């Protein structure tokens, strides 16, 4: 190799966000999660930055003509995209630009389309700007992800759909969308007045045999309905410099974006950002070309390793980015167990659930590292899986089941204020509604209890018993029991929750994003939360020693006398509760879960 892609830098004491978030991170256990590289910066960039620090005054700095020329030349040379100087808007990062563009192209309450699973800051940007989510799930067909064009067309025609955040190449699945696929997306958006926010931050990282197309180059109509988000940060590992070039051909949209930046008090980039970008584009193209061969080789190594050792793991061939997507669901673990196994063996990847519910059971691995680092990680992975399987062989595999209609829930022995080791199958009622509702100290839990306290008599008249499973100890629930006409089941260790996969939300964002209750609290402007108590939930309290699952979601499971499931609703957000009347009707007639009348969580009416 001409360049150094074999050294393993020690980033343990330099403030690396990735290393700081990984317990026990070291050169022997390098975290392969957050998307920055474990490679040293290209020499021309380091030399240029050192020269700048030595010779220049570090004052407020605007992009120079030389800077614009570097960006224009790069886009033409690498992407056949002829851009004009005035189209370029500099921002301190693509994530920052997403928020600006959402403000420029939409109004509060408007809908933004997101294709999931996808890079999680897309959700954050929509939520932060008080817009609403419109999700369209990618289709997984024959081991390859495809866009569900029929669903996308349906979502684009919604009256409130005003923008789409599109990812090309797609993170985390590693797809490089074909020109034909891009044309279909663009046509749908153009026809329905949906502005395209095109995240192409990985557009330089294309594997051999694949061709990337900038969506803006498709036709003039698309060119004037798009903002293309680019940056040298992923390509040359310069995320810390915080430099992005957002290409907005349409004059009106560009003016709005620049106005939004001014309103947000954003002015200049730092002086090193300009110099780093210029040096990368002008002097480091050969470094990038060699990097791509390293990434491609690492991707093929992971494919071969899994094929030889764990063929049940689906490794998605890498087309673009340096982030490989792994489907580990056939290992037989829940995504929570998978996470615990990896952390126990100092394997730090990105959990698939970060990218949406459809990512549960998947992992994303960062391939921008020395081969020796990758080999050590794979060997620890092999040891980790074998250790789990050895434990299963000795002690039996834990039972986990996401309950659906027709399932048999098996043995259900519980404790409550009425005694210990009670057998649910001995219940005298023909049907039972089990409500999994967090912990008793939770305000949401209390409100749910009070709500069903009103409906309890009607349910009883229909031969349906109600029981709440609560993550609180028997002492707490024994005191509370006299306030409720239904039984409170104690599950302080969340045994039943884990057994029936009553999962926690993936993050506080996922817990409230699109939730009807949350939208009522914010009243169309997320800044209203600043004056509410809920803001404390977003800030960790170092003095809080409670073991409560703050991100725990709820579930409603109906069973018949034979312990068979006749109704199942797993909540997607904190307030994603079924309508009590329709729930009652569904249980009476053993009907499937009725469709919600409202639009929240990840459901679109």
C-alpha positions as CSV (number, residue, x, y, z in Angstrom):
1,X,0.0,0.0,0.0
2,X,1.1,3.6,-0.7
3,X,-0.8,4.8,2.4
4,X,-1.1,3.6,6.0
5,X,-4.3,1.6,6.4
6,X,-2.8,-0.9,8.8
7,X,-1.9,1.0,11.9
8,X,-4.3,1.0,14.9
9,X,-4.5,4.5,16.4
10,X,-5.1,4.8,20.2
11,X,-8.0,7.2,20.6
12,X,-8.7,6.4,24.2
13,X,-7.6,9.8,25.6
14,X,-8.3,12.3,22.8
15,X,-12.1,12.8,23.4
16,X,-13.3,10.5,20.6
17,X,-17.1,10.3,20.9
18,X,-17.0,6.8,19.6
19,X,-14.4,5.5,22.0
20,X,-15.8,7.4,25.0
21,X,-19.2,5.7,24.5
22,X,-17.7,2.2,24.4
23,X,-16.7,0.7,27.8
24,X,-13.3,-0.9,27.8
25,X,-12.4,0.5,24.4
26,X,-8.7,0.0,23.5
27,X,-6.5,-0.8,20.6
28,X,-7.3,-4.5,21.3
29,X,-11.1,-3.8,21.4
30,X,-11.7,-1.0,18.9
31,X,-15.3,0.2,18.7
32,X,-16.7,-0.3,15.2
33,X,-19.8,1.8,15.7
34,X,-20.1,5.5,15.0
35,X,-19.3,6.4,11.4
36,X,-15.8,7.8,11.6
37,X,-12.7,6.0,10.5
38,X,-10.0,4.3,12.5
39,X,-7.4,5.5,10.0
40,X,-4.9,8.4,10.4
41,X,-5.7,11.5,8.5
42,X,-4.2,11.8,5.0
43,X,-0.8,13.6,5.1
44,X,-1.7,16.5,2.7
45,X,-4.6,17.5,4.9
46,X,-2.5,17.4,8.1
47,X,0.2,19.5,6.4
48,X,-2.2,22.0,5.2
49,X,-3.9,22.4,8.6
50,X,-0.5,22.8,10.3
51,X,0.6,25.4,7.8
52,X,-2.6,27.3,8.3
53,X,-2.2,27.3,12.1
54,X,1.4,28.5,11.7
55,X,0.9,31.2,9.1
56,X,-2.6,32.5,9.3
57,X,-4.6,34.7,11.7
58,X,-7.5,32.5,13.0
59,X,-10.2,35.0,12.6
60,X,-13.7,35.0,11.1
61,X,-13.3,33.4,7.6
62,X,-15.5,33.1,4.5
63,X,-15.0,30.5,1.8
64,X,-12.6,31.7,-0.9
65,X,-12.8,31.3,-4.6
66,X,-10.2,28.6,-4.3
67,X,-12.4,26.8,-1.9
68,X,-15.5,27.0,-4.3
69,X,-13.3,25.9,-7.2
70,X,-12.2,22.8,-5.2
71,X,-15.8,21.8,-4.5
72,X,-17.0,22.5,-8.0
73,X,-14.1,20.5,-9.5
74,X,-14.7,17.6,-7.2
75,X,-18.4,17.3,-8.0
76,X,-17.7,17.4,-11.7
77,X,-14.7,15.0,-11.6
78,X,-16.1,12.4,-9.3
79,X,-19.9,12.7,-9.9
80,X,-20.4,14.3,-13.3
81,X,-22.4,17.0,-11.6
82,X,-21.9,20.5,-13.0
83,X,-22.7,23.0,-10.2
84,X,-22.4,26.7,-9.9
85,X,-20.7,28.6,-7.1
86,X,-23.9,30.3,-6.0
87,X,-25.6,27.0,-5.4
88,X,-23.2,26.1,-2.6
89,X,-24.3,26.7,1.0
90,X,-21.8,25.8,3.6
91,X,-23.0,24.3,6.9
92,X,-21.2,22.8,9.9
93,X,-22.5,19.3,9.1
94,X,-25.2,17.5,7.1
95,X,-27.3,16.8,10.2
96,X,-27.3,20.5,10.8
97,X,-28.3,21.0,7.2
98,X,-31.3,18.6,7.5
99,X,-32.9,20.8,10.1
100,X,-32.3,24.0,8.0
101,X,-33.7,22.4,4.9
102,X,-36.8,21.1,6.7
103,X,-37.5,24.6,8.0
104,X,-36.9,26.1,4.5
105,X,-39.1,23.6,2.6
106,X,-41.9,22.9,5.1
107,X,-44.1,24.4,7.8
108,X,-44.7,23.2,11.4
109,X,-47.1,20.3,11.3
110,X,-46.2,19.3,7.7
111,X,-45.2,15.7,7.0
112,X,-41.7,14.5,6.1
113,X,-41.3,11.1,4.4
114,X,-38.6,8.9,5.7
115,X,-37.6,5.4,4.3
116,X,-36.8,3.1,7.1
117,X,-34.6,1.6,8.4
118,X,-32.4,4.7,8.1
119,X,-29.9,6.9,9.8
120,X,-31.6,7.9,13.1
121,X,-30.9,11.7,13.0
122,X,-33.5,11.9,10.2
123,X,-36.1,11.3,13.0
124,X,-34.4,13.8,15.3
125,X,-34.4,16.5,12.6
126,X,-38.1,16.1,11.9
127,X,-39.0,16.0,15.6
128,X,-36.8,19.0,16.5
129,X,-38.5,21.1,13.8
130,X,-42.0,20.2,15.0
131,X,-42.9,18.4,11.8
132,X,-44.7,15.0,11.5
133,X,-43.4,11.7,10.4
134,X,-44.5,9.8,7.4
135,X,-42.7,6.4,7.3
136,X,-42.4,4.2,4.3
137,X,-40.6,0.9,5.1
138,X,-38.1,-0.5,2.6
139,X,-38.9,-4.0,1.3
140,X,-36.6,-6.9,2.0
141,X,-36.9,-9.2,-1.0
142,X,-34.7,-12.2,-1.7
143,X,-32.0,-10.8,0.6
144,X,-32.0,-7.3,-0.9
145,X,-33.6,-4.1,0.1
146,X,-35.9,-2.3,-2.4
147,X,-38.0,0.8,-2.2
148,X,-41.7,0.2,-1.9
149,X,-42.7,2.5,-4.7
150,X,-46.4,1.8,-4.3
151,X,-46.3,2.8,-0.6
152,X,-44.1,5.8,-1.4
153,X,-46.6,7.0,-4.0
154,X,-49.4,6.6,-1.5
155,X,-47.5,8.5,1.2
156,X,-46.4,11.3,-1.2
157,X,-50.1,12.0,-2.1
158,X,-51.0,12.7,1.5
159,X,-52.1,16.4,1.8
160,X,-49.5,17.2,4.5
161,X,-46.6,15.4,2.8
162,X,-44.2,18.3,1.8
163,X,-40.7,16.8,1.9
164,X,-38.7,13.6,1.9
165,X,-35.3,13.0,3.4
166,X,-33.6,10.5,1.0
167,X,-30.4,8.7,1.7
168,X,-28.1,7.8,-1.2
169,X,-26.0,5.7,-0.7
170,X,-28.4,4.4,2.0
171,X,-27.2,4.2,5.6
172,X,-27.4,1.6,7.2
173,X,-28.2,-1.0,4.5
174,X,-25.3,0.0,2.2
175,X,-27.4,0.2,-1.0
176,X,-26.4,2.4,-3.9
177,X,-29.7,3.2,-5.6
178,X,-29.7,2.7,-9.3
179,X,-30.5,5.5,-11.8
180,X,-33.9,3.8,-12.5
181,X,-34.8,3.7,-8.8
182,X,-33.8,7.3,-8.3
183,X,-35.9,8.3,-11.3
184,X,-39.0,6.7,-9.8
185,X,-38.5,8.4,-6.5
186,X,-37.9,11.8,-8.1
187,X,-40.9,11.5,-10.4
188,X,-43.2,10.6,-7.5
189,X,-41.9,13.6,-5.4
190,X,-41.9,16.1,-8.3
191,X,-45.5,15.1,-9.3
192,X,-46.8,15.6,-5.7
193,X,-44.9,18.7,-4.7
194,X,-42.6,16.9,-2.2
195,X,-39.3,18.6,-1.8
196,X,-36.3,16.2,-1.9
197,X,-33.6,16.6,0.8
198,X,-31.0,14.3,-0.7
199,X,-28.4,13.1,1.9
200,X,-25.4,12.1,-0.2
201,X,-22.7,12.3,2.5
202,X,-21.5,8.8,1.5
203,X,-21.5,9.5,-2.2
204,X,-17.7,9.2,-2.6
205,X,-17.6,5.8,-0.9
206,X,-18.8,3.5,-3.7
207,X,-17.6,0.0,-4.0
208,X,-16.1,-1.5,-7.2
209,X,-18.8,-2.6,-9.7
210,X,-21.3,0.0,-8.6
211,X,-22.2,3.4,-9.9
212,X,-23.5,6.3,-7.9
213,X,-25.9,8.8,-9.5
214,X,-26.5,12.3,-8.0
215,X,-30.3,12.5,-8.1
216,X,-30.1,16.2,-9.1
217,X,-28.6,15.1,-12.5
218,X,-31.7,13.2,-13.6
219,X,-33.5,16.1,-15.2
220,X,-34.2,19.8,-14.8
221,X,-37.4,19.3,-12.9
222,X,-35.6,17.3,-10.2
223,X,-32.7,19.8,-10.2
224,X,-35.1,22.6,-9.1
225,X,-36.8,20.4,-6.5
226,X,-33.8,19.2,-4.5
227,X,-31.0,20.0,-2.1
228,X,-28.0,17.7,-2.3
229,X,-26.2,17.3,1.0
230,X,-22.4,16.6,0.6
231,X,-19.4,16.8,2.8
232,X,-15.7,15.6,2.9
233,X,-16.3,14.3,6.4
234,X,-17.1,10.7,5.7
235,X,-14.9,10.5,2.7
236,X,-11.7,11.7,4.3
237,X,-12.5,11.2,8.0
238,X,-12.9,14.9,8.8
239,X,-16.1,14.9,10.8
240,X,-14.4,16.9,13.6
241,X,-13.8,19.8,11.2
242,X,-17.6,20.2,10.7
243,X,-17.8,21.2,7.1
244,X,-20.5,20.4,4.6
245,X,-21.4,21.7,1.2
246,X,-25.2,21.8,0.5
247,X,-26.0,22.2,-3.1
248,X,-29.3,24.0,-3.7
249,X,-29.9,25.0,-7.3
250,X,-33.4,26.6,-6.8
251,X,-32.9,30.2,-5.9
252,X,-36.0,30.6,-3.8
253,X,-35.3,27.5,-1.7
254,X,-31.7,28.5,-1.3
255,X,-32.7,32.0,-0.1
256,X,-35.0,30.4,2.5
257,X,-32.3,28.1,3.7
258,X,-29.9,31.0,4.1
259,X,-32.5,32.9,6.0
260,X,-33.1,30.0,8.3
261,X,-29.4,29.9,9.0
262,X,-29.4,33.5,9.9
263,X,-32.4,33.1,12.2
264,X,-30.5,30.2,13.9
265,X,-27.5,32.6,14.3
266,X,-25.3,30.5,12.0
267,X,-22.6,32.3,10.1
268,X,-19.2,31.1,9.3
269,X,-17.6,27.7,9.4
270,X,-14.3,27.5,11.3
271,X,-11.2,28.4,9.3
272,X,-9.8,24.8,9.5
273,X,-13.0,23.4,7.9
274,X,-12.4,25.3,4.7
275,X,-8.7,24.4,4.5
276,X,-9.4,20.7,5.3
277,X,-12.1,20.4,2.6
278,X,-10.0,22.2,0.0
279,X,-6.9,20.0,0.7
280,X,-8.9,16.8,0.6
281,X,-10.5,17.5,-2.7
282,X,-7.4,18.9,-4.4
283,X,-4.7,16.6,-3.0
284,X,-6.1,13.3,-1.6
285,X,-7.9,11.6,-4.5
286,X,-5.4,8.8,-4.7
287,X,-5.7,8.3,-0.9
288,X,-9.5,7.8,-1.4
289,X,-9.0,5.4,-4.3
290,X,-6.8,3.2,-2.1
291,X,-9.2,3.5,0.8
292,X,-12.0,2.0,-1.3
293,X,-10.0,-1.1,-2.0
294,X,-9.4,-1.5,1.7
295,X,-13.1,-1.1,2.6
296,X,-14.1,-3.5,-0.2
297,X,-11.6,-6.1,1.0
298,X,-12.9,-5.8,4.6
299,X,-16.5,-6.2,3.5
300,X,-15.6,-9.4,1.7
301,X,-13.7,-10.7,4.7
302,X,-16.8,-10.2,6.9
303,X,-18.9,-12.0,4.4
304,X,-16.5,-14.9,4.2
305,X,-16.1,-15.1,8.0
306,X,-19.8,-15.3,8.6
307,X,-20.4,-17.7,5.8
308,X,-17.8,-20.1,7.2
309,X,-18.7,-19.7,10.9
310,X,-22.3,-18.5,11.1
311,X,-24.1,-19.1,7.8
312,X,-27.4,-18.2,9.4
313,X,-26.3,-14.6,9.6
314,X,-27.2,-12.6,6.5
315,X,-24.4,-10.2,5.5
316,X,-25.7,-7.7,3.0
317,X,-23.2,-7.1,0.2
318,X,-21.7,-3.6,0.5
319,X,-22.5,-1.4,-2.4
320,X,-21.7,2.0,-0.8
321,X,-20.6,3.6,2.5
322,X,-18.1,1.8,4.8
323,X,-21.0,0.5,7.0
324,X,-22.1,-3.1,6.6
325,X,-25.5,-4.3,7.6
326,X,-25.8,-7.7,9.3
327,X,-29.1,-9.6,9.9
328,X,-28.5,-11.7,13.1
329,X,-32.1,-12.6,13.8
330,X,-31.5,-16.3,13.1
331,X,-29.1,-16.5,16.0
332,X,-32.2,-16.9,18.0
333,X,-31.7,-14.0,20.4
334,X,-33.8,-10.9,21.0
335,X,-32.1,-7.7,20.1
336,X,-31.7,-7.0,23.8
337,X,-29.9,-10.3,24.4
338,X,-27.8,-9.7,21.3
339,X,-26.7,-6.3,22.6
340,X,-25.8,-7.8,26.0
341,X,-23.8,-10.6,24.4
342,X,-21.7,-8.2,22.3
343,X,-21.1,-5.7,25.2
344,X,-20.0,-8.6,27.4
345,X,-17.3,-9.5,24.9
346,X,-16.2,-5.9,24.2
347,X,-17.7,-5.8,20.7
348,X,-19.0,-2.3,20.0
349,X,-21.2,-2.1,16.9
350,X,-24.3,0.0,16.2
351,X,-27.5,-1.7,17.3
352,X,-29.9,-2.1,14.4
353,X,-32.9,-0.8,16.5
354,X,-31.2,2.6,16.4
355,X,-32.4,2.8,12.8
356,X,-36.0,2.0,13.4
357,X,-38.1,-0.9,14.6
358,X,-37.4,-2.9,11.5
359,X,-33.7,-2.9,12.5
360,X,-34.2,-5.0,15.6
361,X,-32.0,-8.1,15.4
362,X,-29.6,-6.4,13.0
363,X,-26.2,-4.9,13.6
364,X,-24.2,-2.3,11.7
365,X,-20.4,-2.7,11.6
366,X,-17.9,0.0,10.7
367,X,-15.4,-1.4,8.2
368,X,-13.1,1.6,8.1
369,X,-10.4,0.0,10.3
370,X,-7.3,-2.0,10.0
371,X,-7.8,-5.7,9.0
372,X,-6.2,-6.7,12.3
373,X,-8.8,-4.8,14.2
374,X,-11.6,-6.5,12.2
375,X,-10.1,-10.0,12.6
376,X,-9.9,-9.5,16.4
377,X,-13.5,-8.3,16.5
378,X,-14.7,-11.3,14.5
379,X,-12.8,-13.8,16.7
380,X,-14.4,-12.2,19.8
381,X,-17.8,-12.5,18.1
382,X,-17.2,-16.2,17.5
383,X,-16.3,-16.7,21.1
384,X,-19.4,-14.7,22.2
385,X,-21.9,-16.7,20.2
386,X,-20.3,-20.0,21.2
387,X,-20.5,-19.0,24.9
388,X,-24.2,-18.2,24.6
389,X,-24.9,-21.5,22.8
390,X,-22.9,-23.5,25.4
391,X,-25.0,-21.8,28.1
392,X,-28.2,-22.7,26.3
393,X,-27.1,-26.3,26.0
394,X,-26.4,-26.5,29.7
395,X,-29.3,-24.4,31.1
396,X,-31.9,-24.3,28.3
397,X,-32.7,-21.5,25.9
398,X,-34.7,-18.6,27.4
399,X,-38.3,-18.5,26.2
400,X,-39.2,-15.4,24.2
401,X,-42.3,-14.8,22.2
402,X,-43.9,-11.8,20.5
403,X,-47.5,-12.8,21.0
404,X,-49.9,-12.7,18.1
405,X,-53.5,-14.1,17.6
406,X,-53.5,-17.9,17.9
407,X,-50.4,-18.2,20.0
408,X,-50.5,-20.2,23.3
409,X,-48.8,-18.2,26.1
410,X,-47.8,-21.2,28.1
411,X,-47.4,-21.2,31.8
412,X,-48.2,-18.0,33.6
413,X,-47.6,-18.2,37.4
414,X,-47.6,-14.8,39.2
415,X,-47.8,-13.0,42.5
416,X,-50.1,-10.2,43.6
417,X,-51.6,-8.7,46.8
418,X,-53.9,-11.8,46.7
419,X,-51.1,-14.3,47.0
420,X,-48.1,-16.0,45.5
421,X,-47.7,-18.5,42.7
422,X,-51.2,-17.9,41.3
423,X,-51.9,-19.8,38.1
424,X,-53.5,-17.6,35.5
425,X,-55.0,-20.7,33.7
426,X,-57.2,-21.2,36.8
427,X,-58.9,-17.9,36.3
428,X,-62.7,-18.3,36.4
429,X,-63.4,-15.8,33.6
430,X,-63.7,-16.9,30.0
431,X,-61.4,-14.2,28.7
432,X,-58.6,-12.0,30.3
433,X,-57.1,-8.8,29.1
434,X,-53.5,-8.5,30.3
435,X,-52.2,-4.9,30.3
436,X,-48.4,-4.4,30.6
437,X,-48.1,-0.9,31.9
438,X,-44.6,0.1,33.0
439,X,-44.2,0.7,36.8
440,X,-46.6,2.1,39.4
441,X,-44.8,5.3,40.1
442,X,-45.1,6.2,36.4
443,X,-47.7,8.9,35.6
444,X,-48.6,7.1,32.3
445,X,-49.2,3.9,34.3
446,X,-51.5,5.7,36.8
447,X,-53.5,7.3,34.0
448,X,-53.9,3.9,32.3
449,X,-55.1,2.3,35.5
450,X,-57.6,5.1,36.1
451,X,-58.9,4.8,32.5
452,X,-59.6,1.1,32.7
453,X,-61.0,1.6,36.2
454,X,-63.9,3.3,34.4
455,X,-64.3,0.5,31.9
456,X,-63.8,-2.4,34.2
457,X,-67.5,-3.0,34.9
458,X,-68.3,-3.1,31.2
459,X,-65.5,-5.6,30.5
460,X,-66.7,-7.8,33.4
461,X,-70.3,-7.8,32.1
462,X,-68.9,-9.2,28.9
463,X,-67.0,-12.0,30.7
464,X,-63.6,-10.3,30.4
465,X,-61.3,-10.0,33.3
466,X,-58.6,-7.2,33.4
467,X,-55.2,-7.7,35.0
468,X,-52.3,-5.2,35.0
469,X,-48.7,-6.5,34.9
470,X,-46.6,-3.8,36.6
471,X,-42.8,-3.5,37.1
472,X,-43.2,-2.7,40.8
473,X,-42.6,-4.9,43.9
474,X,-45.3,-6.7,45.8
475,X,-45.2,-4.3,48.7
476,X,-45.9,-1.3,46.6
477,X,-48.8,-3.0,44.7
478,X,-50.3,-4.4,47.9
479,X,-50.8,-0.9,49.2
480,X,-52.2,0.2,45.8
481,X,-54.5,-2.8,45.2
482,X,-57.4,-1.4,47.3
483,X,-57.7,1.5,44.8
484,X,-58.5,-0.7,41.8
485,X,-61.2,-3.3,41.0
486,X,-58.8,-5.5,39.0
487,X,-55.7,-7.4,40.0
488,X,-52.3,-5.8,39.9
489,X,-49.6,-8.4,39.1
490,X,-46.1,-7.7,40.4
491,X,-43.2,-8.1,37.9
492,X,-40.4,-6.1,39.4
493,X,-37.7,-7.9,37.4
494,X,-39.7,-7.6,34.2
495,X,-39.8,-11.4,33.7
496,X,-43.1,-11.4,31.9
497,X,-42.1,-8.4,29.9
498,X,-39.0,-10.1,28.6
499,X,-40.8,-13.4,28.1
500,X,-43.3,-11.8,25.8
501,X,-41.0,-9.3,24.2
502,X,-42.6,-6.2,25.7
503,X,-39.6,-4.2,24.6
504,X,-38.4,-0.8,25.6
505,X,-38.3,2.1,23.0
506,X,-35.0,2.4,21.2
507,X,-34.5,6.0,22.5
508,X,-36.5,8.8,24.0
509,X,-37.0,10.1,20.5
510,X,-38.6,6.9,19.3
511,X,-40.7,6.8,22.5
512,X,-42.4,10.1,21.7
513,X,-41.9,10.7,17.9
514,X,-45.3,11.0,16.3
515,X,-47.1,10.1,19.5
516,X,-50.6,11.7,19.8
517,X,-50.2,12.4,23.5
518,X,-46.8,14.0,22.9
519,X,-48.2,16.2,20.0
520,X,-50.9,17.5,22.3
521,X,-48.3,18.5,24.9
522,X,-46.1,20.3,22.3
523,X,-49.1,22.0,20.6
524,X,-47.2,22.0,17.3
525,X,-44.0,23.5,18.7
526,X,-41.5,21.3,20.5
527,X,-40.1,24.4,22.3
528,X,-43.2,24.3,24.5
529,X,-41.5,21.4,26.2
530,X,-39.0,23.8,27.7
531,X,-41.6,24.8,30.2
532,X,-42.7,21.3,31.1
533,X,-41.5,18.6,33.4
534,X,-41.0,16.2,30.6
535,X,-37.8,18.0,29.6
536,X,-36.1,16.3,32.6
537,X,-36.7,12.9,30.9
538,X,-34.2,14.0,28.2
539,X,-31.5,14.7,30.7
540,X,-29.8,11.9,32.6
541,X,-29.7,12.2,36.4
542,X,-26.5,10.9,37.9
543,X,-28.2,10.7,41.3
544,X,-31.1,8.6,40.2
545,X,-30.5,5.0,41.4
546,X,-33.9,3.6,40.4
547,X,-34.0,0.5,38.3
548,X,-37.1,1.5,36.4
549,X,-37.1,1.0,32.6
550,X,-37.8,4.6,31.7
551,X,-38.1,3.7,28.0
552,X,-40.5,0.8,28.6
553,X,-43.5,0.6,26.3
554,X,-46.8,-0.9,27.1
555,X,-48.8,-3.8,25.5
556,X,-52.4,-5.2,25.6
557,X,-52.8,-8.9,25.3
558,X,-56.1,-10.7,25.3
559,X,-56.4,-14.4,26.0
560,X,-59.2,-17.0,26.2
561,X,-59.9,-19.7,28.8
562,X,-57.4,-22.0,27.1
563,X,-54.6,-19.4,27.3
564,X,-54.7,-18.7,23.6
565,X,-54.1,-15.2,22.4
566,X,-57.2,-13.6,20.9
567,X,-56.0,-10.0,20.8
568,X,-52.5,-8.4,20.6
569,X,-51.4,-4.8,20.6
570,X,-47.7,-3.9,21.2
571,X,-47.5,-0.1,21.7
572,X,-45.1,1.7,19.3
573,X,-44.9,4.9,21.4
574,X,-45.6,5.9,25.0
575,X,-49.3,6.8,24.3
576,X,-50.0,4.3,21.5
577,X,-53.0,2.8,23.2
578,X,-55.9,1.1,21.5
579,X,-59.4,2.6,21.7
580,X,-61.1,0.9,24.7
581,X,-64.4,0.4,22.9
582,X,-62.9,-1.2,19.9
583,X,-60.6,-3.3,22.0
584,X,-63.7,-4.6,23.9
585,X,-65.5,-5.4,20.6
586,X,-62.4,-7.2,19.2
587,X,-62.1,-9.4,22.3
588,X,-65.8,-10.2,22.4
589,X,-65.8,-11.4,18.8
590,X,-62.2,-12.7,18.7
591,X,-61.4,-10.2,15.9
592,X,-58.0,-8.9,14.8
593,X,-56.8,-5.7,16.3
594,X,-58.9,-2.8,14.8
595,X,-57.3,0.0,12.9
596,X,-56.6,3.1,15.0
597,X,-58.6,6.2,14.1
598,X,-55.6,8.4,14.9
599,X,-52.3,8.9,13.1
600,X,-49.4,8.5,15.4
601,X,-46.6,6.1,16.3
602,X,-45.4,4.5,13.1
603,X,-48.8,4.1,11.6
604,X,-50.4,6.2,8.9
605,X,-54.1,6.0,8.3
